[in-house]
Amino acid sequence: MNRVHLLMYQLNHKKGNALITVLLIITIFMILFLSSTGQASTNVKLKRVVEKSNQSTAIAEMGL
């Protein structure tokens, strides 16, 4: 009977470790995804500002 309890404990412990590992992997991928999304958003905003600045400079140089 003692061996059965030991085997059940080991099985449950392995399931717990697998769950923790999967949750950690999901968390890491989520952090990477959110970070890259934030970076892309910042790049798009910066590109808009630079384009507007370039347009303003071109208009000023044309004398309009």
C-alpha positions in Angstrom: 0.0 0.0 0.0 2.9 2.3 0.7 4.3 1.9 -2.8 1.0 2.8 -4.3 0.9 6.1 -2.3 4.5 6.8 -3.3 3.7 6.2 -7.0 0.7 8.4 -6.9 2.7 11.2 -5.1 5.4 11.0 -7.8 2.8 11.1 -10.6 1.1 14.1 -9.1 4.4 15.8 -8.5 5.4 15.4 -12.2 2.0 16.8 -13.3 2.6 19.8 -11.1 6.0 20.3 -12.5 4.7 20.1 -16.0 2.0 22.6 -15.3 4.5 25.1 -13.8 6.8 24.6 -16.8 4.0 25.3 -19.3 2.8 28.3 -17.4 6.4 29.7 -17.3 6.8 29.2 -21.1 3.5 30.8 -21.8 4.4 33.8 -19.6 7.8 34.2 -21.4 6.2 34.1 -24.8 3.5 36.6 -23.7 6.2 39.0 -22.4 8.1 38.7 -25.7 5.0 39.2 -27.8 3.8 42.3 -25.8 7.3 43.8 -25.9 7.6 43.4 -29.7 4.1 44.8 -30.2 5.0 47.8 -28.1 8.2 48.3 -30.1 6.3 48.1 -33.4 3.7 50.6 -32.2 6.5 53.0 -31.2 8.2 52.6 -34.5 4.9 53.4 -36.4 4.4 56.6 -34.3 8.0 57.7 -34.9 7.7 57.1 -38.6 4.6 59.3 -38.8 6.4 62.1 -36.9 9.4 61.9 -39.2 7.2 61.9 -42.4 5.3 64.9 -41.2 8.5 66.7 -40.4 9.9 65.9 -43.9 6.7 67.1 -45.5 6.9 70.3 -43.5 10.5 70.9 -44.5 9.8 70.2 -48.2 6.8 72.6 -48.2 8.9 75.3 -46.4 11.7 74.9 -49.0 9.3 75.2 -51.9 8.1 78.5 -50.4 4.4 77.7 -50.2 
